[in-house]
């Protein structure tokens, strides 16, 4: 059998293959776009309303409020909760910058919480410790917690809910990577007092630009969010009852997302889970693979393995790149080490797992259209590298 393009190192493999997805649904996506162009309504309209209705039904909540992106989705919720200066908001230390950025943007203080080695998600025990520390210091008022559904796996929401209730904290589920994940029969996006997601193209459900959404069962919060996302409007857009922002999902993106939501629910989620199973079977004796707790389901926004050291991780990434396999590092620097947060003077104490994970994680290509032969090829290359490494030890 001749060598494939990937084996020749031409880089033809995609980390998350949006081009294959478009090819499969080209007719439906083009038709959806054309309907918007024909109608001439590019902000709001029936496509946005239909998408919000269908997203709410899929997640299992009463309200879905679409907006411009996942970061602004979180910002809008915190604005509705009047989070601001003097408030403490607890966020996982090992995640993307925006989870803490939105807190600081509103003048509040992000309090970083270490995560669990096995799941990459916020450690409830460390959360309780962090809350108690803030209370004892008496400098800030604990107001909210933002657990993240990292890499597609929901956080430990029940344990976090119990702690939040004990300290009267609001819970905002950051489900930017979690759409399609579940705990039991409950889907990501249905946990907490509110939840958000991102439609960034590479997310489990992505559009062809930026987009985001907020999920909640709270009627009053929904009403506030609809106002805040359009300049704080009242009964009409020229009756402004509060200070808001301009954060709307445009109609073209809503039309595209409706096609992609149907595909996601119909087969893509199950297909990507199957890819995760292939990886697990092939890699479990080579590296540390993602842990999916009993009764949890992941939507595999990333398939993230752990290596033994930063050197091994970095060298494997380069080896895979040479074989035409894109592999990414999420995240090389925990939040407490970010330059933007240096004013908090956190130091490295209390973040053992986040520090260790940032040294050893590597995410492999995963998407619903990845073939079993491609997964086998990736696994073979990982095995090849590890055997070469062992010979030189």
C-alpha positions in Angstrom: 0.0 0.0 0.0 1.4 3.4 -1.0 2.0 6.2 1.4 -0.8 8.7 2.0 -0.4 12.5 1.8 -0.4 12.5 5.6 2.4 9.9 5.7 4.4 12.0 3.3 4.1 14.9 5.7 2.1 17.2 3.5 -0.1 18.3 6.3 -3.4 17.3 4.7 -5.0 16.1 7.9 -7.2 18.6 9.6 -7.3 19.2 13.4 -11.0 19.8 13.2 -12.2 19.3 9.6 -14.8 22.0 8.8 -14.2 21.6 5.0 -15.5 18.0 5.0 -18.5 19.0 7.0 -19.3 21.8 4.5 -18.9 19.4 1.6 -21.4 17.0 3.2 -24.0 19.7 3.9 -23.1 22.2 1.1 -26.6 22.1 -0.5 -28.4 22.7 2.8 -26.0 25.4 4.0 -26.0 27.2 0.7 -29.8 27.1 0.5 -30.1 28.5 4.1 -27.7 31.4 3.2 -29.6 32.1 0.0 -32.9 32.3 1.9 -31.5 35.0 4.1 -30.1 36.9 1.1 -33.5 36.6 -0.7 -35.4 37.9 2.4 -32.9 40.7 3.0 -33.2 40.5 6.8 -29.6 40.3 8.2 -30.1 41.2 11.9 -32.7 39.3 13.8 -35.6 37.7 12.0 -37.1 34.2 11.9 -33.8 32.3 11.5 -32.5 33.7 14.8 -35.8 33.0 16.6 -36.0 29.5 15.3 -32.4 28.7 16.2 -32.9 30.0 19.8 -36.1 27.9 20.1 -34.4 24.7 18.8 -31.2 25.2 20.9 -33.3 25.7 24.1 -35.2 22.5 23.3 -32.0 20.5 22.6 -30.3 21.6 25.8 -33.5 21.3 27.9 -34.1 24.8 29.2 -36.8 27.4 28.8 -34.7 30.2 27.3 -31.9 30.6 24.8 -30.6 34.1 24.1 -28.2 34.3 21.2 -25.4 36.9 21.1 -22.2 37.9 19.3 -19.8 35.4 20.8 -19.1 33.1 23.8 -17.1 35.8 25.7 -19.9 38.3 25.5 -22.4 35.6 26.5 -20.6 35.3 29.9 -20.2 39.1 30.1 -23.9 39.7 29.6 -24.8 37.2 32.4 -22.4 38.8 34.9 -23.7 42.2 33.9 -27.3 41.0 34.6 -26.1 39.8 38.0 -24.5 43.2 38.8 -21.0 41.7 39.2 -18.4 44.4 39.6 -15.7 46.0 41.8 -15.2 44.3 45.1 -16.8 41.0 44.0 -14.9 37.7 43.8 -15.8 35.3 41.0 -14.2 31.8 41.2 -12.9 30.3 37.9 -10.8 27.2 37.1 -7.1 28.0 36.7 -6.6 25.6 33.7 -8.8 27.0 30.9 -9.0 29.6 28.2 -8.3 33.2 29.1 -11.8 34.6 28.5 -13.4 32.8 31.5 -11.4 35.1 33.8 -11.2 38.0 31.4 -14.9 38.7 31.6 -14.7 38.9 35.4 -11.8 41.4 35.3 -13.5 43.3 32.4 -16.4 44.2 34.7 -14.0 45.3 37.5 -14.5 42.2 39.7 -11.6 39.9 40.8 -11.2 36.4 39.3 -10.2 33.9 42.0 -8.4 31.0 40.4 -9.2 27.4 41.5 -7.0 24.4 40.8 -8.4 21.5 38.7 -8.4 17.8 38.9 -5.7 15.9 37.1 -8.0 13.2 35.7 -10.8 15.4 34.2 -9.0 18.8 33.7 -12.1 20.4 35.4 -12.5 22.5 38.5 -11.8 20.7 41.8 -14.8 21.2 44.1 -12.6 20.7 47.2 -10.3 23.5 46.0 -13.3 25.7 45.2 -14.5 25.4 48.8 -11.0 26.2 50.1 -10.8 29.3 47.8 -14.2 30.6 49.0 -13.2 30.2 52.6 -9.9 32.0 52.0 -11.7 35.0 50.4 -14.1 35.2 53.3 -11.3 35.1 55.9 -9.4 37.9 54.1 -12.5 40.1 54.1 -11.3 42.1 51.0 -13.8 40.8 48.5 -17.3 39.5 48.5 -17.8 36.1 47.0 -20.5 36.4 44.3 -20.3 33.7 41.7 -18.5 30.7 40.3 -17.9 29.8 36.6 -17.2 26.1 36.2 -15.9 25.2 32.7 -16.9 22.1 30.7 -13.3 21.7 29.4 -12.5 19.7 26.3 -16.2 18.6 26.0 -16.6 17.1 29.5 -19.0 18.7 31.9 -17.6 19.9 35.2 -18.7 18.4 38.5 -21.8 20.5 38.5 -23.7 18.8 41.3 -20.9 19.1 43.8 -20.3 22.7 42.7 -24.0 23.5 43.0 -24.1 22.3 46.6 -21.0 24.5 47.5 -22.4 27.5 45.7 -25.7 27.1 47.5 -23.9 27.0 50.9 -22.2 30.3 50.2 -25.1 31.9 48.2 -23.1 32.1 45.0 -24.5 32.3 41.5 -23.3 29.6 39.1 -22.5 30.3 35.5 -21.7 27.2 33.4 -19.1 28.1 30.8 -20.1 25.5 28.2 -18.1 27.0 25.3 -16.4 23.6 24.8 -19.2 21.5 26.3 -22.1 21.6 23.9 -23.4 18.0 23.5 -21.8 16.8 26.7 -24.0 15.4 29.5 -24.3 14.1 33.0 -26.9 11.4 33.2 -29.8 12.7 31.0 -29.0 16.4 31.6 -27.1 18.1 28.8 -24.3 20.7 29.1 -25.9 24.1 29.1 -28.6 23.2 31.5 -26.5 23.4 34.7 -26.2 26.4 37.0 -28.3 29.5 37.2 -27.3 30.2 33.6 -25.0 28.7 31.1 -23.2 29.9 28.0 -21.7 28.4 24.8 -19.6 29.6 21.9 -20.2 29.0 18.2 -16.6 29.7 17.3 -16.0 27.6 14.1 -13.9 24.9 15.9 -16.3 24.3 18.7 -18.5 21.2 18.8 -21.3 23.3 17.3 -19.7 26.1 15.3 -20.7 28.7 12.8 -18.8 30.4 10.1 -17.7 33.4 12.2 -18.3 34.4 15.7 -21.4 33.6 17.7 -22.6 32.6 21.2 -25.6 31.9 23.3 -26.9 31.9 26.9 -29.2 29.3 28.4 -31.4 29.8 31.4 -34.7 28.7 33.0 -35.0 32.1 34.7 -37.7 34.3 33.1 -36.4 37.5 34.7 -32.8 36.9 33.7 -33.9 36.1 30.1 -35.7 39.4 29.9 -32.7 41.3 31.3 -30.4 39.6 28.8 -32.6 40.4 25.8 -32.4 44.0 26.9 -28.6 44.1 27.7 -27.6 42.6 24.4 -29.3 45.4 22.5 -28.0 48.6 24.2 -30.2 48.1 27.3 -33.4 48.6 25.4 -36.9 48.7 27.0 -40.1 48.2 25.0 -38.3 49.3 21.8 -34.8 50.0 20.8 -35.2 53.7 21.3 -36.4 53.3 24.9 -33.1 52.5 26.8 -33.7 51.5 30.4 -30.2 50.3 31.3 -26.6 50.5 30.1 -26.1 47.5 27.7 -23.9 46.5 24.8 -24.4 45.6 21.1 -24.1 41.8 21.0 -26.3 40.1 18.4 -25.9 36.8 16.5 -26.4 37.8 12.8 -29.0 36.1 10.7 -26.6 34.4 8.3 -24.9 32.7 11.1 -28.2 31.6 12.7 -29.2 30.1 9.3 -25.9 28.2 9.1 -26.1 27.0 12.7 -29.6 25.6 12.2 -28.3 23.2 9.5 -25.3 22.3 11.6 -27.4 21.8 14.7 -29.5 19.3 12.8 -26.4 17.5 11.7 -24.9 17.6 15.2 -28.0 16.0 16.8 -28.5 13.6 13.9 -25.1 12.0 13.7 -22.1 14.2 14.5 -22.1 13.9 18.3 -22.3 10.1 18.1 -19.6 10.0 15.4 -17.2 12.1 17.4 -17.8 9.8 20.4 -16.9 6.8 18.3 -13.6 8.5 17.3 -13.0 9.0 21.1 -13.6 5.3 21.6 -11.1 4.4 18.8 -8.4 6.6 20.3 -9.0 5.2 23.8 -8.7 1.6 22.6 -5.5 2.3 20.7 -3.7 4.6 23.1 -4.7 3.4 26.6 -1.5 1.4 27.0 0.8 4.2 25.6 -0.3 7.4 27.2 -2.8 8.8 29.7 -6.1 9.2 27.9 -9.1 11.4 28.8 -11.1 10.1 31.8 -14.9 10.1 31.3 -16.5 9.5 34.7 -19.4 7.1 35.1 -22.7 8.5 33.8 -20.9 11.4 32.0 -20.7 12.0 28.3 -18.1 14.2 26.5 -18.6 16.0 23.2 -14.8 15.9 22.7 -14.1 19.5 21.8 -10.6 18.2 22.0 -9.1 14.8 22.5 -6.3 15.6 25.1 -3.7 13.1 26.2 -1.0 13.5 28.9 2.6 12.7 28.4 5.3 12.2 31.0 7.1 15.5 30.7 7.1 18.8 28.8 10.1 17.6 26.8 8.3 14.4 25.7 5.1 16.4 24.9 7.0 19.0 22.8 9.1 16.4 21.0 6.0 14.3 20.2 4.2 17.3 18.9 7.0 18.0 16.5 7.3 14.4 15.5 3.6 14.3 14.6 3.8 17.6 12.7 6.6 16.0 10.6 4.1 13.2 9.8 1.4 15.7 8.7 -0.6 15.3 11.9 -1.6 18.6 13.6 -1.5 18.4 17.4 -2.3 21.4 19.7 -1.4 22.4 23.2 -4.3 23.7 25.4 -3.0 25.4 27.6 0.7 26.1 27.9 0.2 28.7 30.7 -2.4 28.5 33.5 -4.5 31.6 34.2 -2.6 32.5 37.3 0.6 32.8 35.2 -0.9 35.1 32.6 0.7 38.5 32.4 -2.6 40.3 32.4 -3.3 38.8 35.9 0.2 39.5 37.3 -1.3 42.3 39.5 -3.1 39.7 41.5 0.3 38.3 42.7 -1.0 34.8 42.9 2.4 32.9 42.8 2.5 29.2 41.9 1.3 27.9 45.2 -2.0 26.1 45.3 -2.1 25.3 41.6 -0.2 22.0 41.4 -2.5 20.3 38.9 -2.8 23.3 36.6 0.9 23.7 36.6 1.6 20.0 35.9 -1.1 19.8 33.2 0.2 22.8 31.3 3.5 20.9 30.9 2.2 17.6 29.6 -1.1 18.0 27.7 -1.4 17.4 24.0 -4.6 17.5 21.9 -5.0 15.3 18.9 -7.1 15.8 15.8 -10.8 14.9 16.5 -14.0 15.6 14.6 -17.0 13.6 13.3 -15.4 13.0 9.9 -12.1 11.5 11.1 -11.7 8.0 9.7 -10.7 5.0 11.7 -7.7 4.5 9.4 -6.6 8.0 10.3 -6.9 7.4 14.0 -4.9 4.2 13.6 -2.2 6.2 11.7 -2.0 8.7 14.5 -1.8 6.0 17.1 0.9 4.2 15.1 3.0 7.4 14.9 2.7 8.0 18.6 3.8 4.4 19.2 6.7 4.9 16.8 7.9 8.0 18.6 7.6 6.4 22.0 9.6 3.4 20.9 12.3 5.6 19.4 12.4 7.6 22.6 12.8 4.4 24.7 15.8 3.3 22.6 17.6 6.5 23.4 17.0 6.5 27.1 
